[in-house]
Amino acid sequence: MKTTLIKTLYIITIITLSTLSINVKAAIFITPKAPSINAAAYIVIDHNSNAIIASSKSDEKRSPASLAKLMTAYVVFQLIKDGRINLKDDVKISKKAWKTGGSKSFVEVGKTIKLETLLKGMIIQSGNDSAVALAEHIAGTEGTFATYMNEYAKELNMSNTRFENASGLPHKNQHTTARDMATLASATIRDFPQFYQWYSQKEFTYHGIKQRNRNKLLWSDHTVDGMKTGFTKKAGYNIVVSAKRVGMRLISVVLGSTGAQARTSQTQTILDYSFRFFETTKISGINKKIPIFGSTKEQIKVGFKSPQAVTLSRGQYKLSQQVIKLNADFQTPINTGDNIGHLIIQLEGKILAKLPVIALEDANKSGFFSRMLDKIGL
């Protein structure tokens, strides 16, 4: 016989508005609409909370151009982490890699170059020849390497993306979305911080030729520390950027802009808007004990699986009320790690965010007689 707990008894206030001296009803929050920019699609997300701050046509399929190299690099980073390749590997340049058109690192056919040099040439200067050389070194052919790219895209839930080559040169079946590119950028920052720093490097020199990073925001905005630009006639001007201000990291993606300067100014506009009107609060834990019935324990500690982040209009979190609301089917026995409800963040009766709450300790089911007494008590 299962003991079902009564949900309405388990709404536990963590912070009550009565403890604050601010008159919440008098608080005014003005969050203007996101700016309109002349691009095919865009999105701005918070890296830590994954909240979408602003977007337009973020799921529309577009040609990635050189943004495809973000996935090429992600695959290389992962294989380095797995020990399958090494930054010191010697990579022989094939005729195909050497002949690849578009932006170049100016590698020479038949020469042997260190993998790290090719990676930097692809990331900083966007060398198509470097991208192809890396793909061939890992998978034998660029086509086989694209299979790796698509598998990792699937793993990251980039559901509207398909890659056909490592460089991003035009292909009729190759496409991505602003949302998927933001997901990839965030995964790169999260999974490979030791390599992400290369995306902030302003220049790359190989074979005596110095070339500048095409991300102009690296010069004009000191809070920007990556990531990548791209252009083809089909794609238009694309750019992925990450910036960090006041403890908040944002990722913006602009696809199909009208020019190199336009994509830069458009990105600056949507980043400034997002930082100005939103903020992200990290919540490390709630350290709350809740009473339970039908168990050998009277109460258990609940909290988060890992620190959580919530992105809200600036100033809202300080005035919000947080309560734990348990699941309707909350039952004993309870195991550590079981999802038992949510932390509800609300303001003036409006739910702003919901964060999953888990049990931080076990709670065994009590005996039949004890459960009957609990039912009578309820």
N, C-alpha and C positions, 0 to 999 in steps of 0.2 A: 504493500500500500504506500503510495507516494504522498508526501506532505507538501501541498502547494502553498506557497507563502502569498499573503495578500499584498498586492502591489501598492495599494493606496496607503498602506501604513509605512511604506519605505520611501518617502521623499524627504531626504535629509539635507537640511540647509548647511552649506559650508560657509558661506559669507552672506550675511543678511544686510540689507540696506539700512537697517536701523543702527548699525554700527558706524555708519558714515555720516559725516556732518553736512554733506552736500545734498541739496534738494534735487533729487533726480528728475522730478517732473519739470523743474525749471531748466534742466540741461538741454541745450540745443546742439544738435549735430547736423552740420551741413556738409554733405558729401556730394559734390557735383558729378554729373555724368562724365564718364571717361571721354577724353578728347577724341575727336574724329580725325583720322589721318588718311592720307591718300595712298593707301597700300591695299593689296588684294586681301590680306589677312594679317591678323596680329593677335598676340596674347601676352599677358604679364601674369606670372605666378610667383608666389612666395616659395622659396626653396625649402624652408623648414616645415611649413604647414601644408604645402601643396595647394593652397587656396588660390583660386583664380580671381585676380583683382580686376582685370579688364580684358576684354577680348572682342574680336569681330571675325566671323567666319573662320574660327580656329580649327574646325574639322573639315574645311574644304581642302581637297587634294590638290597639291601644287608640286611643281618640279623643284627638287631640293637644290640643284646646282651644287656648289662646293660644300654646302652644309652636310652632304653625304659623308664628307671626310670626318665629321664628328663621330659617325658610327665606325668608320675605318679605324680611327684612333682608339675608340672604345674596345673594339675587338683586339687590337694589338696590346692595349693595356691589360686586358683580361688574360691573354695568353702569356704575357710576361709574368703576371701574378701567379699563374698556374705552373710556371717553370718550363713552359714548352718552347719559349724563345727568350732571348736575352738582348739587352741594349747593346752589348758588345758583339753581337752576331755580325759576321761579314755577309753582306747582301750583294750579289752580282747583278748588275744592271743589264736587262735584256733589251733587245732591239725594240720590242713593243713599248716597254717603259720609256725608253729614250725618245721614241717617235710620238708619244702621246702629246696631243695639242693642248692649247690653253695655257694657263699659268704654269710656270716651270721652276724647278730648283736648279736646272741646268746640269743634271747628272749625265755622265757619258757612257755610251754603250760599251759593255765589256769590262768596265771598271768595277772594283769592289769597294763598297761604302758601308760604314758602320750603320747598324739599324737605328741607333739613336740619332744620327745625323739626318737620316731619311725622315724619321718621325718629326723632328724639329722643322725640317724643310716643308713637310706637309701641313703642320699645325700653324706655324708662324707665317710662312710665305704662301701657303696653299698650293704647293707644287703637285700638279697632276702626275708628273713622272715619278715623284717619290711615292705617291699613293699606289700606283700600279706596281712599282718595284716591291713595296711592302706586301701587297696582296699576293704577288707571285712567289715571294719568299715563303710565305706562310702556307699557301694553299696550292701552289703549282700554277694555277691559272686565276685570272681575275674573276672569271665566271664562278669558279668553285668558291672563291673568297666571298662572293656576294651571298652564297648560301649561309656562311657564317654570319654575315651582317643581318640577314633576315631572321635567323634563329635568335640572335640576341634582341632584335627588335620585338620578336614575339615574347621573349622572356620579360622584356620591360613593358609589355602591354601597349606597344606602339601599333595599335590595331589598324591604322589607316596608312601604313608606310610599307613600301616595297623598294628594295634596292636591286639594281642590276649591275652596278660597277662600283669600284672603290673611289673613283675621282669625283663623281657627280656630273660628268659630262652627259649631255642629253640622251635619253632613252625613252621610248614611248611608254614602257611599262614601269618606269621609275617615278615614284611620287611619295610625298609625305604631307604632313599638316603642321600648322603652327603649334598645336597642342602636343603632337608627338615629338617635335623638335625640343620643346621645353622639357618634356619628360626625359629625353636623352641628355640634355645639358645638365639637368639636375642630378641624374644618375652618375654622370662623369664627375661632377664636383663631390658627390657623396662617396663614390667608390674608389676614386683615384686622386685624392688631394695632392699626392706627391708629383703627379704628372700635370694636373690642372694648371700649375704655375706657368707652364710653357705658353698657355693661351694669353698670358699678359705680356709676353716678350714682344718688344716693338720692332726688332730687326733680326734678320737672319742673313748670314754670310756664308756662301759656299763657292769654292772655286774662284775666289777673289771677287765675287759679285755680291754686293750688299742689296738686300731688298727689304722693304718696310711692310709691316703688318698692315693689312687693309682695314682693320678696325680702327677708325679715326677717333673713336671715343676714348681709346687708351691715352691719347694726348690731351683731349679736351675735358675729361671728367675723371678726376683722380679716384673716384669710388668704383670705377669700372675696372675689372681685372680679367676679362675674357669676353667673348669666346671666338666667333667665327663669322666670316662674310661669305657670300656666294653670288655669282652672276652668270646667267646665260640669257640669250635673247628670249628663250621660252619662259624661263623662270622669272625674269626681271631681277631686281636687286634685293637680295635677301640678307638678313643679319640676325644672329643670335648673340645676346649680350647678357652678362651677369654683373651686378653691381651690389656693393655692400655699404650701407649707411646705418648709423645709430643701431647697430646690432641686428639689422634686418637685411637679409640677402634676397634680391629679386632676380628673376630671369625673364627677359623679354625676347620675343621673336617677332620679326617683321618680315613678311613674305610679299614679293611682287611689288616692291616700291619702284618709283619712277627714276631714281638715280642714286649714285653713291652718296652725295651730300644729303639727299632727301631721306634716305634710310637712316642716316646718322642723326639728323635733326628730329625725325619722327620718333626714333628710339629715345632720345633725350626727353622729348615731350611726355611720352607715356611713363618713363621712369620717374621723372619729376612729379608728375601727377600722383603716381602710386605711393612714393615715399612721403609726399606731403599729406595725403588724406588717409593713409592706412598705417597700421602698426602691427607687429607680431609679438605676442607675449609667449614666452616659454614657461610651461608649467611642469616642474620636475616631479611633483607628486602631490597627493592630497592627504596621505597619512590619516585616514579616518577609519574608525571602527563603527560597524553598523550592527544593530541587534538582529538576531535571526531566531527562527522558531523551528521546531522539529529536528533539533540538533543537540549533540552532547555539549556544544559550546553555546554560550549566551550571545556572543558577538564575535565577529571576525574583522580583520583588517582588510581594507580594499584600497585599490589604487590603479596605477597605470602599468602596462607592460614595459614601457619605456617613456622617457620624458616626452611630453606633447607640446605642440605649438598651435596657437590659434591666431588667425589674422582677422582683425576687425577694423572698422572705421576708427580713426585716431581718437582716443579718449573714452571709448565705450567700455573697454574692459574694466577700467577702474571703478566704474559706476554699476557694473553688472552684478547680478546675483547668481551664485553657483549652487546647484542642488544635485544630489545623486538620486537618480530615478532607476529603480531596479526593474528587470525584465518581468513581464507578466507571468512567465512560466518558471520563475526562479524557484528552485527546489533543492532539497538536501538529498543525498550527500553532495558536498561541494569540494572540488579539487583545486589546488593552487593553479592559477592561470585560467580558470573558467571565466568566461565573459558573463557578468551578472547584471550589467546595466550600463548606464551612461552618466557622465557628468554633463548636466545641462547648464549652459551659460545663457542667461536671459536678461533682458532689460525692458522694464515696463510691460511685462507679460509677453514680449516677443522673444522667441528662441533665436539666439545669434549663432550658436554652435553646439555640437554634441560630440563628446569625446568618450571612447569606449573605456569602461571600468572593469577590472578583473579582480578576482579574489587573490589575496596575497598569502593565504594560508588555507589549509584543509579544514573541513567541518563535516564530521561523520553524522549519519542519521541517528537520531535517538531511538530508544525502544518504543514499542507500541503504546505502553501506558503513558510515557512522557509526552508522546505526540498528542494523545487524547487530551491531556491536561493543557498543552499548548493551544489546542483548538478551542477548548473551553475559555481559555484566557483571551484568545482573539475575539 
